[in-house]
Amino acid sequence: MHIEREDSTQVVISARLAKARDLLDGLIAYRHELGELGRELEQMLRAAGVEPSVQAQHIRYEYMPPSDLDRH
């Protein structure tokens, strides 16, 4: 993402479509936890033409470290 413009009331960013789609997928997955702000961001992304991924309900967002970290 890249900040195009910002002032005291508004920030405009640009992002690659894949990143914007990932963000939308996360907003959808956590819709209930994010409340009104999450819904507003979701609507903004959709209004900008971003569509969710087909597999959005199957995305895992937790961090999984590489398996070779346990090897010493």
For each residue, the residues with C-beta under 8 A, 3 or more apart:
1: 13 14 15 19
2: 13 14 15
3: 6 11 12 13
4: 12 13 14
5: 10 11 12
6: 3 10 11 12
7: 10
8:
9:
10: 5 6 7
11: 3 5 6
12: 3 4 5 6
13: 1 2 3 4
14: 1 2 4
15: 1 2 19 20 23
16: 19 20
17: 20 21 50
18: 21 22
19: 1 15 16 22 23
20: 15 16 17 23 24 45 48 50
21: 17 18 24 25 50 51 52 53
22: 18 19 25 26 53 59
23: 15 19 20 26 27 41 45
24: 20 21 27 28 42 45 46 50 51 52 56
25: 21 22 28 29 52 53 56 59
26: 22 23 29 30 59 61
27: 23 24 30 31 34 38 41 42 45
28: 24 25 31 42 52 56
29: 25 26 56 57 59 61
30: 26 27 33 34 38
31: 27 28 34 38 39 42
32:
33: 30 38
34: 27 30 31 37 38 39 41
35: 38 39
36: 39 40
37: 34 40 41
38: 27 30 31 33 34 35 41 42
39: 31 34 35 36 42 43
40: 36 37 43 44
41: 23 27 34 37 38 44 45
42: 24 27 28 31 38 39 45 46
43: 39 40 46 47
44: 40 41 47 48
45: 20 23 24 27 41 42 48 50
46: 24 42 43 49 50 51
47: 43 44
48: 20 44 45
49: 46
50: 17 20 21 24 45 46
51: 21 24 46
52: 21 24 25 28 56
53: 21 22 25 56 59
54:
55: 58 59
56: 24 25 28 29 52 53 59
57: 29
58: 55
59: 22 25 26 29 53 55 56
60: 64
61: 26 29
62:
63:
64: 60
65: 69
66: 69
67: 70
68: 71
69: 65 66
70: 67
71: 68
72:
